[in-house]
Amino acid sequence: MQLTGVWLPIITPFQNDKIDYKSYERLIHHYSSKGISGIIPLGTTGEIPTLDDYEFEEMIEKTMEYNTEKLPIYVGVGGNYTAKVIKKLKLAEKYKIDGILSVCPYYNRPNQEGIYSHFKSIAEETDLNIIIYNIPYRTGTNVENETIHKLAEFKNIVGLKDSCGDIKQTMALLLDPPKDFSILTGEDILFYLTLTLGGQGGILASSHLNTEQFVDVYKKVKNNDTEAALAIWKELYKFIPLLFKEPNPAPIKYCLSQMGLIDTPELRLPLTQISDSLKEKLNPFINK
């Protein structure tokens, strides 16, 4: 079965430098009723680089506890040392998660052979489903389409979060996708385009806001009502760039705190609060 629809890479709320689990539970219950296809904790939007090892495992445990609607859960498990990623994967396997989202190794910039071997090693160590996350502007290395096709041959490498930043590469993959493989955009601004070119959905930080409209865009495109989907998309398109004008997830946390879904917009350094000028631009789009 392919992964489809709108997936939420959920934020990690903090209060007084501790994870705010009351707000986290509130978030999961809120979004579970909005039509999303699944939840992805412990990704970049979840500020995973700032979490301790014990918090990583605790967050998975709490996610499963609060997930009373039994939505699919894919946990962010990635890194640039393959053996260490596999150790972290084994911790995640203790819980009844559905899979992992795993970023291309960053900073050490492996070539395509190294990228292939990295994900091959992970795939051979688990029965969990794996979504590859390609985001070269963060990692310094691009996963080329040829490598994606080769990795898609593993039965448990089931999809791609595509943030490659190259529209030509994205279109080439969408027009010639691997069989039974899900292409989910991670570039929120390309959600409508991805769907109309045959993509299966998106892993969208911006879907923390106006969630049901994002889901509606997906449903209408899949029902071949692209004109109605475009009308909704034009409204969503107006605020999406604002959510990434300053480092993610700071703008989203500001909005969620204004909506009463989290108690504070607190972040962990090196991230800081958004500027007053951005707050003013976001305020009209916050559905309080």
C-alpha positions, 0 to 999 in steps of 0.5 A, spaced: 500 500 500 502 506 498 503 512 503 498 518 500 495 524 503 497 529 508 502 527 513 504 532 519 511 532 521 509 534 528 513 540 532 515 538 539 513 543 544 517 546 550 516 549 556 522 551 561 526 547 557 522 541 558 518 537 553 511 540 554 507 533 554 500 536 555 501 541 549 503 535 545 497 530 547 493 536 545 496 537 538 495 529 537 488 529 539 487 536 535 490 533 528 487 526 529 480 529 527 483 533 521 483 528 516 491 527 516 494 520 513 499 520 519 504 523 524 511 524 523 514 526 530 522 527 531 523 530 524 527 537 523 520 540 524 520 537 531 527 540 533 530 533 533 537 535 533 536 539 540 533 532 543 537 528 548 537 520 547 532 519 553 527 524 550 527 521 543 525 514 546 520 518 551 517 522 545 516 515 541 512 512 547 508 518 548 506 519 541 504 512 541 500 513 548 496 519 545 495 516 538 488 514 540 485 514 533 491 509 531 494 513 525 500 511 522 506 513 526 513 514 522 519 516 526 524 521 524 531 516 525 537 519 521 544 521 521 551 521 518 553 515 521 550 509 519 551 504 525 549 509 529 542 510 525 541 503 526 542 503 533 537 508 534 532 504 529 533 499 534 530 503 540 524 505 535 523 498 534 521 497 541 514 501 539 509 499 535 511 504 530 509 503 522 516 506 519 521 511 519 523 517 516 530 517 514 534 523 512 540 523 507 547 523 511 549 530 512 555 534 512 560 528 510 557 528 503 557 521 501 557 519 493 551 516 490 554 509 492 555 511 499 548 513 500 545 507 496 549 503 501 547 507 507 540 506 506 541 499 504 544 497 510 538 500 514 533 497 510 536 490 511 536 491 519 529 492 520 522 490 517 519 497 518 517 501 512 522 507 510 521 513 507 527 517 504 528 524 506 532 528 500 534 535 502 540 537 499 540 544 502 540 541 509 545 535 508 550 538 502 548 531 498 543 530 493 540 523 492 539 522 485 533 519 481 537 513 479 539 512 486 532 512 488 530 507 483 535 502 486 533 503 493 526 503 491 527 495 489 527 494 497 520 492 499 521 496 505 523 502 502 516 505 500 517 512 499 521 519 498 520 525 502 522 530 496 525 536 498 531 536 492 530 543 491 530 542 483 524 542 479 527 538 473 529 532 478 522 532 481 518 532 475 523 527 472 521 522 478 514 524 478 513 522 471 517 516 471 516 513 478 518 507 481 513 502 482 509 502 488 513 507 491 510 514 494 513 520 492 511 525 498 513 532 497 517 536 503 517 542 499 510 545 502 509 550 496 510 544 491 504 540 494 499 542 488 504 541 483 506 534 486 499 532 486 497 534 479 503 530 476 501 524 480 505 524 486 501 521 492 501 527 497 506 531 502 509 531 509 508 538 510 510 542 516 505 548 514 499 543 515 499 545 522 495 551 520 488 550 515 489 542 516 483 541 513 484 545 507 490 541 505 487 535 506 481 537 501 486 539 496 489 532 496 482 529 496 479 534 490 485 533 486 485 525 486 477 526 484 480 530 478 477 536 481 483 540 480 479 547 478 476 546 485 483 544 488 486 550 485 481 555 488 483 552 495 490 552 494 491 559 492 488 561 499 493 556 502 499 559 498 498 566 500 501 564 507 506 558 506 512 562 504 511 566 511 512 560 515 519 559 512 521 566 512 524 565 518 527 558 521 522 552 521 519 551 526 519 558 529 513 561 525 509 555 526 510 555 534 508 562 534 502 561 530 500 554 534 501 558 541 496 564 538 491 558 537 492 556 544 494 549 541 501 549 545 502 553 551 508 557 549 512 558 542 519 556 546 524 553 542 531 550 543 537 554 541 540 555 536 533 557 534 530 563 537 523 567 537 521 570 530 521 577 529 515 582 531 515 584 523 513 577 521 508 576 527 504 582 524 504 578 517 502 572 520 497 574 525 491 575 519 492 568 517 492 565 524 485 561 525 484 562 532 
